[in-house]
Amino acid sequence: MGAWERSAEGEAKGVALVVPTRNAGPRWDRWLEAFRQQTLRPERLVLLDSGSTDGTPEKAQKYGFEVWNVPPGAFDHGGTRQMALEALTDARILVYMTQDAVLASPEALEKLLQAFADPKVGAAYGRQLPRPGARPSEAHLRHFNYPPTPSVSDLEVAKTRGLKAAFLSNSFAAYRRTALEGVGGFPRRIVMGEDAVAGAKLLLGGWRIAYQAEAMVYHSHGYTPWQEFRRYFDIGAFHAQESWMLERLGKPEGEGLRYVRSELAFLWRNAPLAIPEALLRLPLKYLGYRLGRKQARLPLWLKRRLSANPAFWNGKGG
C-alpha cells in the first residue's frame, strides 16, 4: 500500500488536512472557495479553531470540516499540530496549512502529494506566491525563498546549504506519518519554527524533503518595520533555543548577504523608490535577530514586549 490512494470520486484516502484558525476574516471565504475547487480532496478535514468569533468555524463546517476547539491560551504552534498528528491515527499523510495561505490552482493539493511517490520523502512543501497587492520587498522575499524550480534536500545537500536544507513551511506542507513520528513529531512549547525543527530531524533521520514548485498558494505578509523587528527577534530566540540545529546541520553561510544583494537588485529593477525603506529595515531586522539570540539574558517583561508571540513567554522564567 502506498502513502495514499485516490478514490474514483477524487478523494485522497489516507490523507488528512489540518488547519489552525482564529478569526480568519474576509480572506477565509476565498480560502474555502479555492479549497472547494481542488481536484483532490483529503479524506479527513480538520479545523483547529482557537476561539473564533467571526464565523470562521461555521463557514468551514459547510465545506465538510470537522471543528476541534483549542482554547486560545492552550494554542501552541508545535503542540497543537502534534495533537492532530496523534489524534488522526488513520492518516498516512498529514497536510498542514494556515488560514491565510490560499490555494493558487485547482491542482495545488494534488501536486503537493505527488512528492510521496518517492518512498524516501518524509515531507514536502509548496511554493508560496506573494499575495495580490504585496509590497515590492514582501514580493521579493517570496521569490527568494520559493523559486520556480522544484528540488529535493537531504543530508548531502545540507553539507553545502547548511540549515537552509531543512527549510519547509507549515503554511503549506505535508508529512509522511511514519517519518514524522519516527523523529518525534513536532516540538511542544516553541516560539516559532516547529516546521524547521521537524525538517532538521527528518534530514538527520535519513529522510528527504521535497520542494514542489508547481504546488502553489498565495501567502505573504505586509509587516510594518516594528512587526518585522519582532519577527526577527523570534527567529533569533528560536535559533538560540534550538542551537543543536545549527550545530548538526551547519549555518547557512552567506545566506543573509545573498538575500540583501538579491533584494536590492530586485528593487533596483522593479521598484527603485522602495530601496531607502529596505535599507532602513535591514538594521532593524539584524538588531531584532541579535537580541533574540541573547534572549536568555533579557528580563521576561522585555521578551514579551519584543516578541511577535508574547503568549509563548507566559510562565517562563527570566
C-alpha positions in Angstrom: 0.0 0.0 0.0 1.3 3.4 -0.9 1.4 6.6 1.2 -2.1 7.4 -0.1 -4.7 6.3 -2.6 -7.0 8.2 -4.9 -10.7 7.1 -5.0 -12.8 7.2 -8.1 -14.5 10.3 -6.5 -11.3 12.2 -6.2 -10.8 11.6 -2.5 -7.3 11.2 -1.2 -7.6 8.1 1.1 -5.2 8.1 4.0 -4.7 11.9 3.8 -5.8 14.5 6.4 -5.8 18.2 6.1 -5.2 20.2 9.3 -5.8 24.0 9.5 -5.3 26.0 12.7 -7.6 29.1 12.7 -8.6 32.1 14.7 -10.8 34.8 13.2 -9.7 34.2 9.7 -11.6 37.2 8.4 -12.8 38.0 4.9 -9.9 36.1 3.2 -11.4 32.9 4.6 -14.2 32.9 2.0 -11.5 32.9 -0.8 -9.6 30.2 1.1 -12.6 27.9 1.3 -13.6 28.5 -2.3 -10.1 27.7 -3.5 -10.2 24.5 -1.5 -13.6 23.5 -3.0 -12.1 23.7 -6.5 -9.3 21.2 -5.7 -9.0 18.2 -8.0 -8.2 16.1 -4.9 -10.0 16.2 -1.6 -8.3 14.8 1.6 -10.3 12.1 3.4 -10.2 14.0 6.7 -10.7 17.7 7.1 -9.9 19.2 10.5 -10.1 22.8 11.7 -8.2 23.5 14.9 -10.0 26.7 16.0 -8.9 28.9 18.9 -11.9 30.9 19.9 -13.0 32.4 16.6 -15.9 34.9 16.9 -16.3 35.8 13.3 -17.9 32.7 11.9 -14.7 31.0 10.8 -15.6 27.5 12.0 -19.2 27.7 11.0 -18.2 28.5 7.4 -15.7 25.6 7.3 -18.3 23.1 8.5 -20.3 23.9 5.4 -17.3 22.6 3.4 -17.0 19.4 5.3 -14.5 20.3 8.0 -14.6 18.9 11.5 -14.0 21.6 14.1 -11.8 20.8 17.0 -11.8 23.6 19.6 -8.5 24.6 21.1 -8.6 27.1 24.0 -6.7 30.3 23.0 -4.5 30.0 26.0 -3.6 26.4 25.1 -2.7 27.0 21.5 0.9 26.2 20.7 2.4 26.2 17.2 4.1 22.8 17.6 1.9 21.2 20.3 -1.4 21.9 18.6 -0.2 20.4 15.3 1.3 17.4 17.3 -2.1 16.9 18.9 -3.6 16.5 15.4 -0.8 14.0 14.4 -1.6 11.9 17.5 -5.4 12.0 17.1 -5.6 11.4 13.3 -4.3 7.8 13.6 -5.7 6.7 10.2 -3.9 9.4 8.2 -0.8 8.2 6.5 -0.1 11.7 5.1 -0.9 14.9 7.1 -1.2 18.2 5.2 -0.8 21.3 7.3 -2.0 24.7 6.1 -2.6 28.2 7.6 -5.8 30.2 7.3 -4.1 32.9 5.1 -2.5 30.6 2.5 -4.9 30.5 -0.4 -4.5 27.6 -2.8 -3.4 29.1 -6.2 -4.7 26.4 -8.6 -7.1 23.5 -8.5 -4.2 21.1 -8.7 -2.2 22.5 -5.8 -3.0 19.8 -3.2 -2.6 17.0 -5.8 0.8 18.3 -6.9 1.9 18.6 -3.3 1.0 15.0 -2.6 2.8 13.7 -5.7 6.1 14.1 -3.8 5.3 11.0 -1.8 5.7 8.7 -4.8 9.3 8.7 -3.6 9.4 6.5 -0.6 12.3 8.4 0.9 10.4 11.7 1.0 9.4 12.4 4.6 7.9 15.8 4.0 7.0 18.1 1.1 6.2 21.8 0.9 4.8 24.0 -1.8 5.6 27.3 -3.4 4.3 30.5 -1.8 3.5 33.4 -4.1 3.1 36.9 -2.9 -0.5 37.9 -2.2 -2.2 40.4 -4.5 -1.0 43.9 -3.7 2.1 42.8 -1.9 4.8 45.4 -1.3 7.9 45.0 -3.5 10.1 43.8 -0.6 7.3 41.5 0.5 7.1 40.0 -3.0 10.9 39.6 -3.3 11.0 37.6 0.0 8.6 35.0 -1.5 10.5 34.9 -4.8 13.8 34.4 -3.0 12.6 31.6 -0.7 10.3 29.9 -3.2 11.9 29.7 -6.7 10.1 28.3 -9.7 12.3 25.2 -9.8 11.5 22.1 -7.7 14.2 20.5 -5.6 14.9 17.8 -3.0 17.0 18.2 0.1 18.8 15.5 2.1 21.9 15.3 4.3 24.2 15.6 1.3 22.6 18.9 0.4 23.0 20.1 3.9 26.8 19.9 3.5 26.6 22.9 1.2 23.4 24.7 2.2 23.5 24.1 6.0 20.3 24.7 7.9 18.7 26.0 4.8 18.4 22.4 3.5 15.9 21.8 6.3 13.6 24.6 5.2 9.9 24.0 4.8 6.8 25.9 5.9 3.7 24.6 7.6 1.7 27.3 5.7 1.5 24.6 3.0 3.3 21.3 3.8 2.7 17.6 4.1 4.3 14.9 6.2 4.6 11.1 5.9 3.2 9.9 9.3 5.9 7.2 9.7 8.6 9.7 9.1 7.3 12.4 11.4 6.5 10.0 14.2 9.9 8.4 13.7 11.7 11.6 14.5 9.5 12.5 17.5 6.9 14.7 15.8 6.6 18.4 16.3 8.2 20.0 19.3 5.9 21.4 22.0 6.4 24.9 23.6 8.3 26.6 20.9 8.3 30.3 20.0 8.2 29.5 16.3 9.7 27.2 13.7 8.1 23.9 14.6 8.3 23.0 10.9 12.0 23.8 10.7 12.7 21.6 13.7 10.7 18.7 12.1 12.6 19.3 8.8 16.0 19.2 10.6 15.1 16.0 12.4 13.9 14.4 9.2 17.1 15.1 7.4 19.2 13.8 10.3 16.9 10.7 10.3 17.8 10.0 6.7 14.6 11.3 5.0 14.3 13.7 2.1 12.4 17.0 1.9 10.8 17.8 -1.4 10.0 21.3 -2.6 7.0 21.0 -5.0 7.3 24.3 -7.0 4.1 23.5 -9.0 2.0 23.2 -5.8 1.3 26.9 -5.1 -0.5 29.1 -2.6 -0.8 32.8 -2.3 0.8 33.7 1.1 2.8 36.7 2.2 2.7 39.4 4.9 2.9 43.1 4.8 4.8 43.6 8.0 5.4 47.0 9.4 9.1 47.7 10.5 8.1 47.0 14.1 6.4 43.8 13.2 9.4 42.7 11.2 11.7 43.5 14.1 9.6 41.4 16.4 9.6 38.5 13.9 13.3 38.6 13.7 13.6 38.7 17.5 11.6 35.4 17.5 13.9 33.9 14.8 16.9 34.8 16.9 15.3 33.3 20.0 14.4 30.2 18.1 18.0 29.7 16.9 19.2 30.3 20.4 16.8 27.7 21.9 17.3 25.2 19.1 21.0 25.7 18.7 21.5 22.0 18.0 20.1 22.6 14.5 22.9 24.9 13.6 25.5 22.6 15.3 24.3 19.5 13.5 23.4 20.9 10.1 25.6 24.0 9.9 24.9 27.7 9.5 23.5 28.8 6.1 26.8 30.6 5.4 26.4 33.7 3.3 22.6 33.4 3.1 22.0 36.8 4.7 24.3 38.6 2.4 23.0 36.8 -0.6 19.4 37.8 0.4 20.4 41.5 0.8 22.1 41.6 -2.6 19.1 39.8 -4.2 16.6 42.2 -2.6 18.5 45.4 -3.7 18.9 44.0 -7.2 15.2 43.1 -7.4 14.1 46.6 -6.1 16.5 48.3 -8.5 14.8 46.6 -11.4 11.2 46.8 -10.2 10.8 49.5 -7.5 13.8 51.7 -7.0 11.9 54.1 -4.8 11.5 51.3 -2.3 15.2 50.9 -1.7 15.6 53.6 1.0 12.9 51.8 3.2 14.5 48.5 2.6 17.9 49.9 3.7 16.2 51.2 6.9 14.6 47.9 7.7 17.9 45.9 7.4 19.5 47.2 10.7 16.1 46.7 12.5 16.0 43.1 11.4 19.6 42.5 12.3 19.1 44.1 15.8 16.0 42.1 16.4 17.8 38.9 15.5 20.8 39.6 17.7 18.6 40.5 20.6 16.7 37.2 20.1 20.0 35.3 20.1 20.7 36.9 23.5 17.1 36.3 24.9 18.4 34.2 27.9 19.9 37.4 29.3 16.8 39.6 28.9 14.1 40.1 31.5 10.8 38.3 30.9 8.8 41.5 30.5 11.2 42.7 27.8 11.0 39.4 25.9 7.2 39.6 25.9 7.4 43.2 24.6 9.9 42.3 21.8 8.4 39.0 20.7 5.7 38.6 18.0 4.5 35.7 20.1 4.3 37.2 23.6 2.0 34.4 24.9 4.9 32.0 24.4 6.8 33.7 27.2 3.9 33.4 29.8 5.1 31.4 32.7 8.7 31.2 31.5 11.5 32.2 33.8 13.5 35.4 33.4 
